[in-house]
Amino acid sequence: MPDGDRRFRSALINQNLVDFIDQNYPEARKIATFASLPYEPDLSLLHALRPKVEFCYPLVTDSCNMQFHLVSDSTSLIPGKFKIPEPNPMVHPPILLDDLDLILLPGLAFDVRGFRLGHGAGYYDRLLDRIPLTPRIGISFSSQLLPHLPNEPHDHAVHTIVSDQGVRAAQ
């Protein structure tokens, strides 16, 4: 996707997401988000759109787990494992997973049931095992929404998918 198109579609996703959160989770104050890769929606606008919300980013802590850290400025992230920008644990304080009000999840693709295709390492599935009641929102370009993805018993579906074309509840 050309960079200008990505920026435009990402801006639509940010606005759709803010509208959805305002309508459905107006009390959300700690939101787990992610630093996007070049083919994913860029959510960095959320900091400006919702300055009173505390955004938390994942840090890969070992071969199979993530921990979230409070980040007030997404430009302060540093290259981490897999070259994905991550919080610096010396600068960004860790948060308790149970303190998260919402979790935003990236994916290579999502299906209408809310299942996601990640990179295959299972980081988010293991994370979601630890916070099963936290509302999960998949973030995707509309071109990444598919009718069906294969899934396994350990896979967790998101509850809602926000794209550049709007918001849809997982079915």
C-alpha positions in Angstrom: 0.0 0.0 0.0 1.4 3.4 -0.9 2.5 5.5 2.1 0.0 8.3 1.4 -2.9 5.7 1.2 -1.7 4.1 4.5 -1.7 7.5 6.3 -5.2 8.3 5.0 -6.6 4.9 5.9 -4.8 5.0 9.3 -6.4 8.4 10.0 -9.9 6.9 9.3 -9.1 3.9 11.6 -8.0 6.2 14.4 -11.2 8.3 14.1 -13.4 5.1 13.9 -11.7 3.7 16.9 -12.0 6.9 19.0 -15.7 7.1 18.1 -16.2 3.5 19.0 -14.4 3.8 22.3 -16.3 7.0 23.2 -19.6 5.3 22.6 -18.9 1.9 24.2 -16.0 2.4 26.7 -16.1 6.0 27.7 -14.4 5.2 31.1 -11.5 3.5 29.4 -8.3 5.1 30.8 -5.6 2.5 30.2 -5.5 1.1 26.7 -3.0 -1.5 25.4 -2.0 -0.6 21.9 0.9 -1.5 19.5 3.6 0.2 17.5 2.8 -0.5 13.9 4.9 -2.2 11.3 4.9 -0.7 7.8 2.0 -2.8 6.6 -0.2 -2.2 9.6 -2.4 0.7 10.5 -0.6 3.5 12.4 -2.3 4.3 15.7 0.2 6.9 16.8 -2.5 9.6 16.3 -4.3 8.2 19.4 -2.0 10.0 21.7 -3.1 13.4 20.3 -6.8 12.4 19.9 -7.0 11.2 23.5 -4.4 12.9 25.6 -6.0 11.9 28.9 -5.8 8.1 28.1 -2.8 6.2 29.2 -1.5 4.1 26.3 0.5 1.0 27.0 2.8 -0.8 24.6 4.1 -4.4 24.6 7.6 -5.4 25.4 8.7 -8.9 24.6 10.2 -10.2 27.8 11.3 -13.7 26.9 10.7 -16.3 24.2 7.0 -16.5 24.8 5.6 -13.5 26.8 4.9 -9.8 26.7 4.6 -7.2 29.3 3.0 -3.8 28.8 4.6 -0.4 29.7 3.1 3.0 30.0 4.3 5.2 27.1 3.3 8.9 26.8 5.0 9.5 23.5 5.2 6.8 20.8 8.3 8.4 19.4 10.2 7.4 22.5 9.9 3.7 21.6 13.1 1.9 20.7 13.8 -1.0 18.3 13.1 -4.3 20.0 12.8 -8.0 19.3 11.9 -8.6 15.6 12.8 -4.9 15.0 9.3 -3.9 16.3 9.4 -0.6 18.3 9.1 -1.3 22.0 9.1 0.6 25.3 12.4 1.1 27.1 11.9 -0.6 30.5 14.4 1.9 32.0 12.1 4.8 31.0 8.6 3.4 30.6 7.0 2.0 33.8 5.4 -1.5 33.6 1.7 -1.8 34.2 -0.4 -4.7 35.6 -2.3 -6.5 32.9 -5.4 -6.4 35.1 -5.3 -2.6 35.0 -5.9 -2.6 31.2 -9.4 -1.4 30.2 -9.0 -2.4 26.5 -6.5 -4.1 24.3 -6.0 -3.2 20.6 -4.6 -6.1 18.6 -2.7 -6.0 15.2 -3.0 -8.8 12.7 -2.0 -9.7 9.2 -5.7 -10.5 8.7 -8.9 -10.9 10.6 -12.0 -12.9 9.8 -15.7 -12.1 10.4 -15.7 -14.2 13.6 -12.9 -12.1 15.0 -10.0 -14.6 14.6 -6.7 -13.1 13.7 -3.7 -14.2 11.7 -0.6 -13.0 13.5 3.0 -13.9 12.9 2.7 -17.4 14.3 4.6 -17.0 17.6 1.4 -16.9 19.8 2.4 -13.9 21.9 -1.0 -12.3 21.8 -2.8 -15.7 22.4 -0.7 -16.3 25.5 -1.4 -12.7 26.7 -5.1 -13.1 26.2 -5.1 -16.3 28.3 -3.9 -14.1 31.2 -6.6 -11.4 30.7 -9.7 -13.2 29.4 -12.2 -10.5 30.4 -10.5 -7.5 28.9 -12.3 -6.3 25.8 -10.3 -7.0 22.6 -10.4 -4.8 19.5 -8.8 -5.9 16.3 -7.2 -3.1 14.2 -7.1 -3.7 10.4 -7.2 -2.2 7.0 -10.4 -3.3 5.2 -8.3 -5.2 2.7 -7.2 -7.5 5.5 -10.7 -8.6 6.5 -11.5 -12.1 5.2 -14.5 -14.3 5.4 -12.7 -17.1 7.2 -9.4 -17.9 8.7 -8.3 -21.3 10.1 -8.1 -21.3 13.9 -6.9 -23.6 16.6 -8.3 -24.2 20.1 -5.7 -21.9 21.7 -6.6 -19.0 19.3 -8.5 -16.1 20.9 -11.0 -14.0 18.8 -11.4 -10.3 19.2 -14.8 -8.9 20.1 -14.7 -6.1 17.6 -12.8 -5.1 14.5 -12.1 -1.5 13.6 -11.0 -0.8 10.0 -10.9 2.2 7.6 -14.5 1.2 6.6 -15.9 1.3 10.0 -16.6 -1.0 13.0 -17.9 -4.5 13.1 -18.7 -6.8 15.9 -17.2 -10.3 15.6 -19.9 -12.8 14.7 
